[in-house]
Amino acid sequence: MLCILNEDSPENIAKRLIDTDDDDNVIENLERGLKTDIKDVRYFISRYKKAFERIEHKYNIAGKTANVAAIEIIDTVIKPYCTTHGIEE
């Protein structure tokens, strides 16, 4: 198993949050503000940070575009795995 990490600041993560109901319908104009979201994101980051530190196989894509991250994962993880295990690409 490979864990893909995308680290970012709490502020940037909070800006991208989208609230949905149980049926995945977007909820507009919630009463809470960005400050509350940032506080919540900081809390979750602190809770999960230790768990992520213990993960042996991880790849951090922070600051990389999707294309660059995909190419790097293929070149540094998938191709070597296939070669080691005799799997053709």
C-alpha positions in Angstrom: 0.0 0.0 0.0 1.2 3.5 -0.8 -0.2 6.5 1.0 -0.3 9.7 -1.1 0.1 12.8 1.0 -0.8 16.3 -0.1 0.2 18.6 2.6 -1.0 22.2 2.5 -1.7 25.0 4.9 -4.9 24.9 7.0 -6.0 28.2 5.4 -5.7 26.7 1.9 -7.5 23.5 2.8 -10.3 25.4 4.5 -10.8 27.6 1.4 -11.4 24.4 -0.7 -13.9 22.8 1.7 -17.4 22.1 0.2 -20.2 21.3 2.5 -22.7 18.7 1.4 -25.8 17.0 2.9 -26.2 13.2 3.2 -27.1 13.0 -0.5 -24.0 14.9 -1.6 -26.0 18.1 -2.5 -23.9 21.2 -2.0 -25.0 23.3 1.0 -24.6 27.0 0.3 -24.1 29.8 2.9 -23.5 28.0 6.1 -23.5 30.2 9.2 -19.9 29.3 10.2 -17.1 31.2 8.6 -13.6 30.6 7.3 -12.1 31.1 10.8 -14.1 28.1 12.1 -13.1 26.0 9.1 -9.4 26.8 9.6 -9.7 25.9 13.3 -11.3 22.6 12.4 -8.7 21.8 9.8 -5.9 22.6 12.3 -7.5 20.2 14.8 -7.7 17.3 12.2 -4.1 17.9 11.1 -2.9 17.6 14.7 -4.9 14.5 15.3 -3.7 12.7 12.1 -0.1 13.9 12.0 1.3 11.2 14.2 -0.6 8.5 12.3 0.8 9.7 9.0 4.4 9.8 10.5 4.1 6.1 11.1 3.2 5.2 7.6 6.1 3.4 6.0 5.3 3.8 2.2 4.2 7.3 1.5 4.7 9.8 -1.3 4.2 13.5 -0.7 2.7 15.4 -3.7 2.6 18.8 -2.0 3.2 21.7 -4.4 3.2 19.4 -7.5 0.7 19.4 -10.3 -1.3 16.3 -10.9 0.7 15.4 -14.0 4.0 15.9 -12.3 2.9 13.8 -9.3 1.6 11.0 -11.5 4.8 10.8 -13.5 7.0 10.8 -10.4 4.8 8.1 -8.8 5.0 5.9 -11.9 8.8 6.4 -12.3 9.8 6.1 -8.6 7.2 3.6 -7.3 5.3 1.7 -9.9 8.0 0.9 -12.4 10.5 -0.3 -9.8 7.8 -2.5 -8.2 7.0 -4.0 -11.6 10.6 -4.6 -12.3 11.3 -6.2 -8.9 8.3 -8.5 -9.2 8.6 -9.4 -12.9 5.5 -7.6 -14.0 5.4 -6.2 -17.5 4.4 -2.6 -17.9 
